[in-house]
Amino acid sequence: MDSPAVKTKGENTWATKQNLFTDAPPALAPPIELLKSLAVKEEDNENPLDPNSNTFKAHKYYLIHTHKYKCPHKGCT
């Protein structure tokens, strides 16, 4: 029972380093301007479910049939 269920031939193929794309150019870092434009701003990080947030829109949770607001959290009924 000490023998493995699958017998391997020699060394592990996944552990060897292979150069699959020999003609590929080296990787380039993105420009600094692009990285700065992708940075998350604090105002974009606000929670749209928080009533104190600038991104909260109460009209999205108003139900016209019941004339009431529904809680935006999934656990509420």
PDB file of N, CA, C and O in Angstrom:
ATOM      1  N   MET A   1       0.806  -1.202   0.000  1.00  0.00           N
ATOM      2  CA  MET A   1       0.000   0.000   0.000  1.00  0.00           C
ATOM      3  C   MET A   1       0.848   1.265   0.000  1.00  0.00           C
ATOM      4  O   MET A   1       0.294   2.363  -0.043  1.00  0.00           O
ATOM      5  N   ASP A   2       2.151   1.149   0.046  1.00  0.00           N
ATOM      6  CA  ASP A   2       3.000   2.326   0.054  1.00  0.00           C
ATOM      7  C   ASP A   2       3.247   2.863  -1.347  1.00  0.00           C
ATOM      8  O   ASP A   2       3.765   3.971  -1.487  1.00  0.00           O
ATOM      9  N   SER A   3       2.900   2.125  -2.380  1.00  0.00           N
ATOM     10  CA  SER A   3       3.147   2.596  -3.744  1.00  0.00           C
ATOM     11  C   SER A   3       2.039   3.564  -4.163  1.00  0.00           C
ATOM     12  O   SER A   3       0.882   3.385  -3.783  1.00  0.00           O
ATOM     13  N   PRO A   4       2.392   4.596  -4.951  1.00  0.00           N
ATOM     14  CA  PRO A   4       1.367   5.552  -5.385  1.00  0.00           C
ATOM     15  C   PRO A   4       0.402   4.916  -6.373  1.00  0.00           C
ATOM     16  O   PRO A   4       0.745   3.951  -7.056  1.00  0.00           O
ATOM     17  N   ALA A   5      -0.808   5.465  -6.444  1.00  0.00           N
ATOM     18  CA  ALA A   5      -1.836   4.931  -7.332  1.00  0.00           C
ATOM     19  C   ALA A   5      -1.471   5.190  -8.783  1.00  0.00           C
ATOM     20  O   ALA A   5      -1.803   4.384  -9.652  1.00  0.00           O
ATOM     21  N   VAL A   6      -0.798   6.295  -9.064  1.00  0.00           N
ATOM     22  CA  VAL A   6      -0.387   6.625 -10.421  1.00  0.00           C
ATOM     23  C   VAL A   6       1.129   6.588 -10.472  1.00  0.00           C
ATOM     24  O   VAL A   6       1.806   7.240  -9.676  1.00  0.00           O
ATOM     25  N   LYS A   7       1.643   5.837 -11.393  1.00  0.00           N
ATOM     26  CA  LYS A   7       3.099   5.742 -11.504  1.00  0.00           C
ATOM     27  C   LYS A   7       3.601   6.846 -12.426  1.00  0.00           C
ATOM     28  O   LYS A   7       3.080   7.031 -13.526  1.00  0.00           O
ATOM     29  N   THR A   8       4.606   7.569 -11.975  1.00  0.00           N
ATOM     30  CA  THR A   8       5.165   8.657 -12.763  1.00  0.00           C
ATOM     31  C   THR A   8       6.449   8.210 -13.435  1.00  0.00           C
ATOM     32  O   THR A   8       7.156   7.324 -12.954  1.00  0.00           O
ATOM     33  N   LYS A   9       6.727   8.845 -14.556  1.00  0.00           N
ATOM     34  CA  LYS A   9       7.948   8.548 -15.291  1.00  0.00           C
ATOM     35  C   LYS A   9       8.948   9.672 -15.051  1.00  0.00           C
ATOM     36  O   LYS A   9       8.803  10.746 -15.634  1.00  0.00           O
ATOM     37  N   GLY A  10       9.918   9.465 -14.244  1.00  0.00           N
ATOM     38  CA  GLY A  10      10.964  10.455 -14.050  1.00  0.00           C
ATOM     39  C   GLY A  10      10.490  11.695 -13.320  1.00  0.00           C
ATOM     40  O   GLY A  10       9.734  11.614 -12.352  1.00  0.00           O
ATOM     41  N   GLU A  11      10.954  12.864 -13.806  1.00  0.00           N
ATOM     42  CA  GLU A  11      10.675  14.106 -13.092  1.00  0.00           C
ATOM     43  C   GLU A  11       9.308  14.689 -13.449  1.00  0.00           C
ATOM     44  O   GLU A  11       8.706  14.318 -14.457  1.00  0.00           O
ATOM     45  N   ASN A  12       8.838  15.590 -12.622  1.00  0.00           N
ATOM     46  CA  ASN A  12       7.538  16.216 -12.778  1.00  0.00           C
ATOM     47  C   ASN A  12       7.591  17.256 -13.896  1.00  0.00           C
ATOM     48  O   ASN A  12       8.390  18.190 -13.824  1.00  0.00           O
ATOM     49  N   THR A  13       6.765  17.115 -14.917  1.00  0.00           N
ATOM     50  CA  THR A  13       6.752  18.030 -16.055  1.00  0.00           C
ATOM     51  C   THR A  13       6.285  19.421 -15.639  1.00  0.00           C
ATOM     52  O   THR A  13       6.768  20.412 -16.187  1.00  0.00           O
ATOM     53  N   TRP A  14       5.364  19.523 -14.693  1.00  0.00           N
ATOM     54  CA  TRP A  14       4.842  20.812 -14.267  1.00  0.00           C
ATOM     55  C   TRP A  14       5.879  21.622 -13.504  1.00  0.00           C
ATOM     56  O   TRP A  14       5.802  22.850 -13.475  1.00  0.00           O
ATOM     57  N   ALA A  15       6.838  20.962 -12.893  1.00  0.00           N
ATOM     58  CA  ALA A  15       7.843  21.657 -12.092  1.00  0.00           C
ATOM     59  C   ALA A  15       9.005  22.167 -12.948  1.00  0.00           C
ATOM     60  O   ALA A  15       9.807  22.967 -12.465  1.00  0.00           O
ATOM     61  N   THR A  16       9.117  21.733 -14.185  1.00  0.00           N
ATOM     62  CA  THR A  16      10.226  22.179 -15.027  1.00  0.00           C
ATOM     63  C   THR A  16       9.904  23.524 -15.656  1.00  0.00           C
ATOM     64  O   THR A  16       8.747  23.811 -15.963  1.00  0.00           O
ATOM     65  N   LYS A  17      10.930  24.348 -15.849  1.00  0.00           N
ATOM     66  CA  LYS A  17      10.745  25.654 -16.461  1.00  0.00           C
ATOM     67  C   LYS A  17      10.859  25.495 -17.971  1.00  0.00           C
ATOM     68  O   LYS A  17      11.834  24.948 -18.485  1.00  0.00           O
ATOM     69  N   GLN A  18       9.831  25.989 -18.672  1.00  0.00           N
ATOM     70  CA  GLN A  18       9.813  25.879 -20.120  1.00  0.00           C
ATOM     71  C   GLN A  18       9.672  27.261 -20.732  1.00  0.00           C
ATOM     72  O   GLN A  18       9.016  28.128 -20.156  1.00  0.00           O
ATOM     73  N   ASN A  19      10.270  27.473 -21.873  1.00  0.00           N
ATOM     74  CA  ASN A  19      10.134  28.726 -22.592  1.00  0.00           C
ATOM     75  C   ASN A  19       9.166  28.466 -23.746  1.00  0.00           C
ATOM     76  O   ASN A  19       9.571  28.036 -24.826  1.00  0.00           O
ATOM     77  N   LEU A  20       7.872  28.737 -23.499  1.00  0.00           N
ATOM     78  CA  LEU A  20       6.853  28.416 -24.483  1.00  0.00           C
ATOM     79  C   LEU A  20       6.805  29.422 -25.630  1.00  0.00           C
ATOM     80  O   LEU A  20       6.459  29.059 -26.754  1.00  0.00           O
ATOM     81  N   PHE A  21       7.145  30.665 -25.361  1.00  0.00           N
ATOM     82  CA  PHE A  21       7.077  31.716 -26.377  1.00  0.00           C
ATOM     83  C   PHE A  21       8.475  32.288 -26.574  1.00  0.00           C
ATOM     84  O   PHE A  21       8.841  33.285 -25.951  1.00  0.00           O
ATOM     85  N   THR A  22       9.226  31.670 -27.415  1.00  0.00           N
ATOM     86  CA  THR A  22      10.621  32.060 -27.590  1.00  0.00           C
ATOM     87  C   THR A  22      10.765  33.401 -28.290  1.00  0.00           C
ATOM     88  O   THR A  22      11.739  34.109 -28.035  1.00  0.00           O
ATOM     89  N   ASP A  23       9.838  33.780 -29.162  1.00  0.00           N
ATOM     90  CA  ASP A  23       9.948  35.025 -29.910  1.00  0.00           C
ATOM     91  C   ASP A  23       9.221  36.194 -29.248  1.00  0.00           C
ATOM     92  O   ASP A  23       9.200  37.291 -29.806  1.00  0.00           O
ATOM     93  N   ALA A  24       8.639  35.990 -28.097  1.00  0.00           N
ATOM     94  CA  ALA A  24       7.864  37.042 -27.434  1.00  0.00           C
ATOM     95  C   ALA A  24       8.796  38.102 -26.860  1.00  0.00           C
ATOM     96  O   ALA A  24       9.848  37.776 -26.311  1.00  0.00           O
ATOM     97  N   PRO A  25       8.403  39.394 -26.987  1.00  0.00           N
ATOM     98  CA  PRO A  25       9.223  40.444 -26.382  1.00  0.00           C
ATOM     99  C   PRO A  25       9.055  40.425 -24.860  1.00  0.00           C
ATOM    100  O   PRO A  25       8.082  39.867 -24.352  1.00  0.00           O
ATOM    101  N   PRO A  26       9.980  41.021 -24.143  1.00  0.00           N
ATOM    102  CA  PRO A  26       9.832  41.044 -22.676  1.00  0.00           C
ATOM    103  C   PRO A  26       8.638  41.887 -22.255  1.00  0.00           C
ATOM    104  O   PRO A  26       8.232  42.800 -22.973  1.00  0.00           O
ATOM    105  N   ALA A  27       8.089  41.587 -21.115  1.00  0.00           N
ATOM    106  CA  ALA A  27       6.921  42.311 -20.609  1.00  0.00           C
ATOM    107  C   ALA A  27       7.300  43.748 -20.273  1.00  0.00           C
ATOM    108  O   ALA A  27       8.394  44.011 -19.774  1.00  0.00           O
ATOM    109  N   LEU A  28       6.385  44.675 -20.552  1.00  0.00           N
ATOM    110  CA  LEU A  28       6.611  46.084 -20.265  1.00  0.00           C
ATOM    111  C   LEU A  28       5.690  46.537 -19.149  1.00  0.00           C
ATOM    112  O   LEU A  28       4.540  46.106 -19.068  1.00  0.00           O
ATOM    113  N   ALA A  29       6.196  47.401 -18.296  1.00  0.00           N
ATOM    114  CA  ALA A  29       5.369  47.969 -17.232  1.00  0.00           C
ATOM    115  C   ALA A  29       4.425  49.005 -17.835  1.00  0.00           C
ATOM    116  O   ALA A  29       4.808  49.706 -18.772  1.00  0.00           O
ATOM    117  N   PRO A  30       3.201  49.119 -17.322  1.00  0.00           N
ATOM    118  CA  PRO A  30       2.277  50.128 -17.844  1.00  0.00           C
ATOM    119  C   PRO A  30       2.762  51.532 -17.486  1.00  0.00           C
ATOM    120  O   PRO A  30       3.471  51.707 -16.496  1.00  0.00           O
ATOM    121  N   PRO A  31       2.386  52.530 -18.280  1.00  0.00           N
ATOM    122  CA  PRO A  31       2.797  53.902 -17.980  1.00  0.00           C
ATOM    123  C   PRO A  31       2.234  54.378 -16.638  1.00  0.00           C
ATOM    124  O   PRO A  31       1.175  53.925 -16.202  1.00  0.00           O
ATOM    125  N   ILE A  32       2.946  55.283 -16.003  1.00  0.00           N
ATOM    126  CA  ILE A  32       2.533  55.810 -14.700  1.00  0.00           C
ATOM    127  C   ILE A  32       1.179  56.515 -14.805  1.00  0.00           C
ATOM    128  O   ILE A  32       0.367  56.423 -13.885  1.00  0.00           O
ATOM    129  N   GLU A  33       0.927  57.212 -15.903  1.00  0.00           N
ATOM    130  CA  GLU A  33      -0.339  57.923 -16.071  1.00  0.00           C
ATOM    131  C   GLU A  33      -1.516  56.953 -16.064  1.00  0.00           C
ATOM    132  O   GLU A  33      -2.572  57.246 -15.503  1.00  0.00           O
ATOM    133  N   LEU A  34      -1.325  55.798 -16.693  1.00  0.00           N
ATOM    134  CA  LEU A  34      -2.390  54.797 -16.720  1.00  0.00           C
ATOM    135  C   LEU A  34      -2.653  54.259 -15.319  1.00  0.00           C
ATOM    136  O   LEU A  34      -3.808  54.096 -14.926  1.00  0.00           O
ATOM    137  N   LEU A  35      -1.603  53.986 -14.569  1.00  0.00           N
ATOM    138  CA  LEU A  35      -1.780  53.477 -13.212  1.00  0.00           C
ATOM    139  C   LEU A  35      -2.480  54.494 -12.325  1.00  0.00           C
ATOM    140  O   LEU A  35      -3.312  54.129 -11.495  1.00  0.00           O
ATOM    141  N   LYS A  36      -2.146  55.777 -12.498  1.00  0.00           N
ATOM    142  CA  LYS A  36      -2.798  56.813 -11.690  1.00  0.00           C
ATOM    143  C   LYS A  36      -4.278  56.941 -12.049  1.00  0.00           C
ATOM    144  O   LYS A  36      -5.110  57.189 -11.175  1.00  0.00           O
ATOM    145  N   SER A  37      -4.608  56.774 -13.329  1.00  0.00           N
ATOM    146  CA  SER A  37      -6.011  56.894 -13.734  1.00  0.00           C
ATOM    147  C   SER A  37      -6.852  55.724 -13.233  1.00  0.00           C
ATOM    148  O   SER A  37      -8.067  55.853 -13.079  1.00  0.00           O
ATOM    149  N   LEU A  38      -6.219  54.596 -12.981  1.00  0.00           N
ATOM    150  CA  LEU A  38      -6.940  53.416 -12.500  1.00  0.00           C
ATOM    151  C   LEU A  38      -7.045  53.363 -10.980  1.00  0.00           C
ATOM    152  O   LEU A  38      -7.749  52.511 -10.437  1.00  0.00           O
ATOM    153  N   ALA A  39      -6.358  54.258 -10.296  1.00  0.00           N
ATOM    154  CA  ALA A  39      -6.368  54.257  -8.835  1.00  0.00           C
ATOM    155  C   ALA A  39      -7.780  54.557  -8.335  1.00  0.00           C
ATOM    156  O   ALA A  39      -8.488  55.379  -8.916  1.00  0.00           O
ATOM    157  N   VAL A  40      -8.182  53.894  -7.265  1.00  0.00           N
ATOM    158  CA  VAL A  40      -9.511  54.081  -6.685  1.00  0.00           C
ATOM    159  C   VAL A  40      -9.505  55.355  -5.853  1.00  0.00           C
ATOM    160  O   VAL A  40      -8.670  55.532  -4.966  1.00  0.00           O
ATOM    161  N   LYS A  41     -10.428  56.218  -6.150  1.00  0.00           N
ATOM    162  CA  LYS A  41     -10.563  57.456  -5.383  1.00  0.00           C
ATOM    163  C   LYS A  41     -11.436  57.183  -4.171  1.00  0.00           C
ATOM    164  O   LYS A  41     -12.279  56.287  -4.191  1.00  0.00           O
ATOM    165  N   GLU A  42     -11.232  57.953  -3.128  1.00  0.00           N
ATOM    166  CA  GLU A  42     -11.992  57.723  -1.895  1.00  0.00           C
ATOM    167  C   GLU A  42     -13.483  57.900  -2.112  1.00  0.00           C
ATOM    168  O   GLU A  42     -14.282  57.171  -1.524  1.00  0.00           O
ATOM    169  N   GLU A  43     -13.869  58.845  -2.937  1.00  0.00           N
ATOM    170  CA  GLU A  43     -15.297  59.066  -3.162  1.00  0.00           C
ATOM    171  C   GLU A  43     -15.928  57.925  -3.946  1.00  0.00           C
ATOM    172  O   GLU A  43     -17.127  57.680  -3.815  1.00  0.00           O
ATOM    173  N   ASP A  44     -15.134  57.213  -4.768  1.00  0.00           N
ATOM    174  CA  ASP A  44     -15.658  56.073  -5.507  1.00  0.00           C
ATOM    175  C   ASP A  44     -15.804  54.853  -4.617  1.00  0.00           C
ATOM    176  O   ASP A  44     -16.479  53.890  -4.981  1.00  0.00           O
ATOM    177  N   ASN A  45     -15.177  54.891  -3.455  1.00  0.00           N
ATOM    178  CA  ASN A  45     -15.180  53.746  -2.561  1.00  0.00           C
ATOM    179  C   ASN A  45     -16.358  53.795  -1.588  1.00  0.00           C
ATOM    180  O   ASN A  45     -16.410  52.995  -0.654  1.00  0.00           O
ATOM    181  N   GLU A  46     -17.284  54.700  -1.782  1.00  0.00           N
ATOM    182  CA  GLU A  46     -18.410  54.816  -0.865  1.00  0.00           C
ATOM    183  C   GLU A  46     -19.402  53.679  -1.075  1.00  0.00           C
ATOM    184  O   GLU A  46     -19.510  53.126  -2.169  1.00  0.00           O
ATOM    185  N   ASN A  47     -20.110  53.344  -0.032  1.00  0.00           N
ATOM    186  CA  ASN A  47     -21.070  52.248  -0.054  1.00  0.00           C
ATOM    187  C   ASN A  47     -22.424  52.757  -0.544  1.00  0.00           C
ATOM    188  O   ASN A  47     -23.014  53.616   0.112  1.00  0.00           O
ATOM    189  N   PRO A  48     -22.937  52.262  -1.667  1.00  0.00           N
ATOM    190  CA  PRO A  48     -24.233  52.730  -2.160  1.00  0.00           C
ATOM    191  C   PRO A  48     -25.412  52.275  -1.305  1.00  0.00           C
ATOM    192  O   PRO A  48     -26.529  52.753  -1.503  1.00  0.00           O
ATOM    193  N   LEU A  49     -25.190  51.367  -0.364  1.00  0.00           N
ATOM    194  CA  LEU A  49     -26.262  50.920   0.528  1.00  0.00           C
ATOM    195  C   LEU A  49     -26.310  51.718   1.827  1.00  0.00           C
ATOM    196  O   LEU A  49     -27.225  51.538   2.631  1.00  0.00           O
ATOM    197  N   ASP A  50     -25.336  52.594   2.037  1.00  0.00           N
ATOM    198  CA  ASP A  50     -25.271  53.403   3.250  1.00  0.00           C
ATOM    199  C   ASP A  50     -26.050  54.699   3.034  1.00  0.00           C
ATOM    200  O   ASP A  50     -25.689  55.470   2.144  1.00  0.00           O
ATOM    201  N   PRO A  51     -27.100  54.971   3.806  1.00  0.00           N
ATOM    202  CA  PRO A  51     -27.889  56.190   3.621  1.00  0.00           C
ATOM    203  C   PRO A  51     -27.080  57.474   3.821  1.00  0.00           C
ATOM    204  O   PRO A  51     -27.476  58.526   3.319  1.00  0.00           O
ATOM    205  N   ASN A  52     -25.971  57.411   4.533  1.00  0.00           N
ATOM    206  CA  ASN A  52     -25.137  58.589   4.750  1.00  0.00           C
ATOM    207  C   ASN A  52     -24.154  58.818   3.605  1.00  0.00           C
ATOM    208  O   ASN A  52     -23.437  59.819   3.600  1.00  0.00           O
ATOM    209  N   SER A  53     -24.113  57.921   2.652  1.00  0.00           N
ATOM    210  CA  SER A  53     -23.195  58.032   1.528  1.00  0.00           C
ATOM    211  C   SER A  53     -23.763  58.951   0.453  1.00  0.00           C
ATOM    212  O   SER A  53     -24.980  59.056   0.298  1.00  0.00           O
ATOM    213  N   ASN A  54     -22.872  59.622  -0.293  1.00  0.00           N
ATOM    214  CA  ASN A  54     -23.321  60.488  -1.389  1.00  0.00           C
ATOM    215  C   ASN A  54     -23.881  59.685  -2.560  1.00  0.00           C
ATOM    216  O   ASN A  54     -24.633  60.221  -3.374  1.00  0.00           O
ATOM    217  N   THR A  55     -23.526  58.420  -2.650  1.00  0.00           N
ATOM    218  CA  THR A  55     -23.981  57.598  -3.767  1.00  0.00           C
ATOM    219  C   THR A  55     -25.303  56.879  -3.478  1.00  0.00           C
ATOM    220  O   THR A  55     -25.828  56.184  -4.348  1.00  0.00           O
ATOM    221  N   PHE A  56     -25.839  57.039  -2.278  1.00  0.00           N
ATOM    222  CA  PHE A  56     -27.103  56.384  -1.920  1.00  0.00           C
ATOM    223  C   PHE A  56     -28.263  57.067  -2.635  1.00  0.00           C
ATOM    224  O   PHE A  56     -28.388  58.291  -2.595  1.00  0.00           O
ATOM    225  N   LYS A  57     -29.103  56.282  -3.283  1.00  0.00           N
ATOM    226  CA  LYS A  57     -30.274  56.793  -3.999  1.00  0.00           C
ATOM    227  C   LYS A  57     -31.525  56.129  -3.427  1.00  0.00           C
ATOM    228  O   LYS A  57     -31.800  54.963  -3.709  1.00  0.00           O
ATOM    229  N   ALA A  58     -32.278  56.877  -2.626  1.00  0.00           N
ATOM    230  CA  ALA A  58     -33.443  56.317  -1.943  1.00  0.00           C
ATOM    231  C   ALA A  58     -34.533  55.898  -2.919  1.00  0.00           C
ATOM    232  O   ALA A  58     -35.259  54.941  -2.651  1.00  0.00           O
ATOM    233  N   HIS A  59     -34.664  56.590  -4.035  1.00  0.00           N
ATOM    234  CA  HIS A  59     -35.736  56.276  -4.987  1.00  0.00           C
ATOM    235  C   HIS A  59     -35.580  54.873  -5.588  1.00  0.00           C
ATOM    236  O   HIS A  59     -36.549  54.310  -6.097  1.00  0.00           O
ATOM    237  N   LYS A  60     -34.388  54.316  -5.533  1.00  0.00           N
ATOM    238  CA  LYS A  60     -34.191  52.960  -6.054  1.00  0.00           C
ATOM    239  C   LYS A  60     -34.876  51.906  -5.193  1.00  0.00           C
ATOM    240  O   LYS A  60     -35.141  50.799  -5.662  1.00  0.00           O
ATOM    241  N   TYR A  61     -35.161  52.237  -3.949  1.00  0.00           N
ATOM    242  CA  TYR A  61     -35.711  51.262  -3.007  1.00  0.00           C
ATOM    243  C   TYR A  61     -37.182  51.519  -2.678  1.00  0.00           C
ATOM    244  O   TYR A  61     -37.741  50.878  -1.787  1.00  0.00           O
ATOM    245  N   TYR A  62     -37.805  52.453  -3.393  1.00  0.00           N
ATOM    246  CA  TYR A  62     -39.210  52.751  -3.149  1.00  0.00           C
ATOM    247  C   TYR A  62     -40.084  51.808  -3.976  1.00  0.00           C
ATOM    248  O   TYR A  62     -39.893  51.670  -5.185  1.00  0.00           O
ATOM    249  N   LEU A  63     -41.048  51.159  -3.309  1.00  0.00           N
ATOM    250  CA  LEU A  63     -41.959  50.242  -3.976  1.00  0.00           C
ATOM    251  C   LEU A  63     -43.288  50.958  -4.181  1.00  0.00           C
ATOM    252  O   LEU A  63     -43.954  51.329  -3.214  1.00  0.00           O
ATOM    253  N   ILE A  64     -43.672  51.152  -5.437  1.00  0.00           N
ATOM    254  CA  ILE A  64     -44.880  51.931  -5.731  1.00  0.00           C
ATOM    255  C   ILE A  64     -46.158  51.197  -5.344  1.00  0.00           C
ATOM    256  O   ILE A  64     -47.180  51.834  -5.091  1.00  0.00           O
ATOM    257  N   HIS A  65     -46.117  49.873  -5.294  1.00  0.00           N
ATOM    258  CA  HIS A  65     -47.323  49.101  -4.977  1.00  0.00           C
ATOM    259  C   HIS A  65     -47.674  49.169  -3.494  1.00  0.00           C
ATOM    260  O   HIS A  65     -48.848  49.187  -3.126  1.00  0.00           O
ATOM    261  N   THR A  66     -46.656  49.206  -2.654  1.00  0.00           N
ATOM    262  CA  THR A  66     -46.902  49.244  -1.211  1.00  0.00           C
ATOM    263  C   THR A  66     -46.743  50.645  -0.638  1.00  0.00           C
ATOM    264  O   THR A  66     -47.084  50.886   0.520  1.00  0.00           O
ATOM    265  N   HIS A  67     -46.225  51.573  -1.447  1.00  0.00           N
ATOM    266  CA  HIS A  67     -45.962  52.938  -1.008  1.00  0.00           C
ATOM    267  C   HIS A  67     -45.026  52.965   0.200  1.00  0.00           C
ATOM    268  O   HIS A  67     -45.189  53.766   1.121  1.00  0.00           O
ATOM    269  N   LYS A  68     -44.043  52.066   0.167  1.00  0.00           N
ATOM    270  CA  LYS A  68     -43.051  51.984   1.237  1.00  0.00           C
ATOM    271  C   LYS A  68     -41.675  51.791   0.621  1.00  0.00           C
ATOM    272  O   LYS A  68     -41.538  51.482  -0.563  1.00  0.00           O
ATOM    273  N   TYR A  69     -40.666  51.981   1.453  1.00  0.00           N
ATOM    274  CA  TYR A  69     -39.289  51.730   1.041  1.00  0.00           C
ATOM    275  C   TYR A  69     -38.882  50.339   1.487  1.00  0.00           C
ATOM    276  O   TYR A  69     -39.222  49.908   2.589  1.00  0.00           O
ATOM    277  N   LYS A  70     -38.145  49.627   0.620  1.00  0.00           N
ATOM    278  CA  LYS A  70     -37.618  48.316   0.973  1.00  0.00           C
ATOM    279  C   LYS A  70     -36.166  48.468   1.364  1.00  0.00           C
ATOM    280  O   LYS A  70     -35.413  49.187   0.708  1.00  0.00           O
ATOM    281  N   CYS A  71     -35.776  47.803   2.414  1.00  0.00           N
ATOM    282  CA  CYS A  71     -34.388  47.859   2.873  1.00  0.00           C
ATOM    283  C   CYS A  71     -33.478  47.271   1.802  1.00  0.00           C
ATOM    284  O   CYS A  71     -33.782  46.199   1.278  1.00  0.00           O
ATOM    285  N   PRO A  72     -32.369  47.931   1.456  1.00  0.00           N
ATOM    286  CA  PRO A  72     -31.499  47.434   0.397  1.00  0.00           C
ATOM    287  C   PRO A  72     -30.636  46.240   0.795  1.00  0.00           C
ATOM    288  O   PRO A  72     -30.000  45.629  -0.064  1.00  0.00           O
ATOM    289  N   HIS A  73     -30.605  45.903   2.067  1.00  0.00           N
ATOM    290  CA  HIS A  73     -29.788  44.768   2.517  1.00  0.00           C
ATOM    291  C   HIS A  73     -30.513  43.466   2.251  1.00  0.00           C
ATOM    292  O   HIS A  73     -31.732  43.381   2.405  1.00  0.00           O
ATOM    293  N   LYS A  74     -29.757  42.445   1.848  1.00  0.00           N
ATOM    294  CA  LYS A  74     -30.357  41.172   1.429  1.00  0.00           C
ATOM    295  C   LYS A  74     -31.089  40.451   2.562  1.00  0.00           C
ATOM    296  O   LYS A  74     -32.063  39.744   2.303  1.00  0.00           O
ATOM    297  N   GLY A  75     -30.649  40.610   3.794  1.00  0.00           N
ATOM    298  CA  GLY A  75     -31.263  39.883   4.897  1.00  0.00           C
ATOM    299  C   GLY A  75     -32.583  40.462   5.366  1.00  0.00           C
ATOM    300  O   GLY A  75     -33.305  39.816   6.126  1.00  0.00           O
ATOM    301  N   CYS A  76     -32.906  41.650   4.932  1.00  0.00           N
ATOM    302  CA  CYS A  76     -34.158  42.301   5.367  1.00  0.00           C
ATOM    303  C   CYS A  76     -35.350  41.807   4.561  1.00  0.00           C
ATOM    304  O   CYS A  76     -35.204  41.367   3.421  1.00  0.00           O
ATOM    305  N   THR A  77     -36.518  41.885   5.159  1.00  0.00           N
ATOM    306  CA  THR A  77     -37.734  41.512   4.441  1.00  0.00           C
ATOM    307  C   THR A  77     -38.641  42.693   4.266  1.00  0.00           C
ATOM    308  O   THR A  77     -39.716  42.564   3.680  1.00  0.00           O
TER     309      THR A  77
END
